[in-house]
Amino acid sequence: VGDVTRELSTLLAAGLPLDRALGILTSLADSETLKEMHEDVRDRVKEGSTLADAMEAQESVFSRFYLSLLRAGESGGALEVVLERLADHMESAKEMRSTLSSALMYPAILVVVAVLSIFILLGYVVPQFTQMFDGMGAALPLSTRITIAVGETLQSYGWLLVVLVAGALWFVRQQLADPKSAYKWHAWLLRTPFLGVIVVKMEVARFAHTLSTLLHNGIPLLKALTIVKDTMGNRVLANGIEKVTGHLKEGQSLADPLADVPPFPSFATHMIRVGEESGELEAILAKVAETFDRDTQVTIKRTMTLLEPMLILVLGVVIAAVIISI
């Protein structure tokens, strides 16, 4: 969606009519599904629909945030400008996800390889020594007996462990699909050391960036907050934003009820209060987003710097204990 948005913005900025720009995008589509979607949007626009309405008909391909900005751009006669801002916003979000994925890639590979190594060592290599030890006719040390017992258990019931892991993953997925259960899991996630801090900073950066973009394009604050709530990934923070919306309807400012949302950082609320008092809320929100984006990247790097040697040490000790016991 981000690439399509950028290309459509470029074509409109070059002076092409909307239907012709959509036709060019259709010819450039690299998949049949994407081509059909572009054709449907173009046909609806030719029949008199707005671009936002035509895209809304594409069965949840485009988010509420995306469609609201499009409507604001169309009503203000600045569709290509709004599309460019949308593309910038989506690229920024993609870059943040890429940063997180890249940071987690090495620890994930390390854990998978180490766990597989331990399983092979305990489930295949250790049982090979069992008969040899049995023929020695001497009592084995406790550590050796424990290691052999674990190896034999894995060899006999390893399939059960795989079933239990798959069942646990299914259970968590079902829990996250239920709003009440998901709220509890998300609240637990916020209390998790290191990870909770990263989640809060990422969500605050998303909140500030999205709200700033909506306000910049003329969306009223109350409606913008309703849209922002739907973009939040953590249900605890999303519920907090919903309560803030209720306070705004009663005539309160934005910063005061935000301060009552426990996970929301006090620095962000102070900055938002300054923005409201100075009449520069949109610009201050952009600064908050930039600050928390940068803090998120720094926190992730620091966490990974601590996590990687800890993982190597712990897994190395486990493997060394197995080898020494044998």
C-alpha positions, 0 to 999 in steps of 0.5 A, a space after each residue: 500500500 505504501 508504494 502504491 500511495 507514493 506512486 499515485 501521489 507522484 502521478 497526481 503531482 505531475 498533473 495527471 487526472 485521477 482516473 488516468 493515474 489509476 489506469 497507469 497504476 493498473 498497468 504497473 501492478 505486479 500481481 493479478 490481485 493488485 491489478 483487479 483492485 486498481 481496476 475496481 478503484 478506477 471504475 468506481 472513480 469513473 462512475 463518480 465515487 470519491 477516491 476514499 469511497 472507492 478504496 473503502 469498498 476494497 474490503 479492509 485493505 485500507 485502514 480507517 486512518 488512511 481513508 480519513 486522511 484521503 477524505 480530508 485531502 479530497 475535501 480540501 483539494 490537496 489530494 496529492 499532498 495528503 497522499 505524499 504525507 500518507 506515504 511518508 507516514 507509512 514508510 516511517 512506520 515500516 522503518 520502525 518495524 524493520 528496525 525492531 525485526 533486524 534487532 531481534 533477528 540475531 537473538 532469535 537465530 541464536 536461540 533457535 540454533 542453541 535449543 535445537 543443539 540441546 535437543 539433538 544433544 539430549 535426545 540423540 547423542 546422550 542416549 548413545 552412551 546409556 548402554 555403555 554406562 550400564 555395562 560399567 557396573 558402577 554407580 553413576 554421578 547424580 548429574 549424569 543420571 539426570 542428564 540421561 533421564 532427560 535424554 531418554 524422556 526427550 527420545 520417548 516423548 519428544 513428540 508430546 513436547 511439540 504438541 504442548 508447544 503447538 497447543 500453547 501457541 494456539 491457546 495464546 492466539 485464542 486469548 488474544 482474539 478475545 478482547 477481555 483476555 487480550 487486555 490482560 495479556 497486553 497489561 502483562 506485557 507492559 509490566 514485562 522488564 525491557 519489553 514493556 518499556 519498548 512497547 510503551 515508547 513505540 505506541 506513544 510514537 505511533 500515537 503522536 505521529 498519527 495524531 499530528 498527521 490527522 490534525 495537520 490535514 484538518 481532522 478535528 481533535 475529537 474525531 482524530 483521537 477516535 481514529 488514533 485509538 483504532 491504530 493503537 496495538 496495545 489494548 491498555 493504551 487504546 482503552 486509555 485513549 478512549 477514556 481521554 476522548 470521553 473527557 474531551 467531550 466534557 470540555 477538558 484539555 488533551 493533556 490532563 486526562 492523558 496524565 491519568 493513563 498510567 503507561 503514558 509517559 509524563 514527558 509526553 503529557 507535559 509536551 502536549 500540555 505545552 503544545 495546547 497552551 502555545 497553540 502548536 499542538 500539531 508541531 509539538 506532537 511531531 516532535 514527541 513522535 520524533 523523540 520517542 522514535 529515536 528513544 525506541 531505537 536506542 532502547 532496542 539497541 541497548 536491550 539487544 546489547 545486554 540480551 545477546 551475551 546473556 543468551 550466549 552465557 546461559 545456553 553455553 552453560 546448559 550445553 557445557 553442563 550436559 557435556 561435563 555430566 557425560 
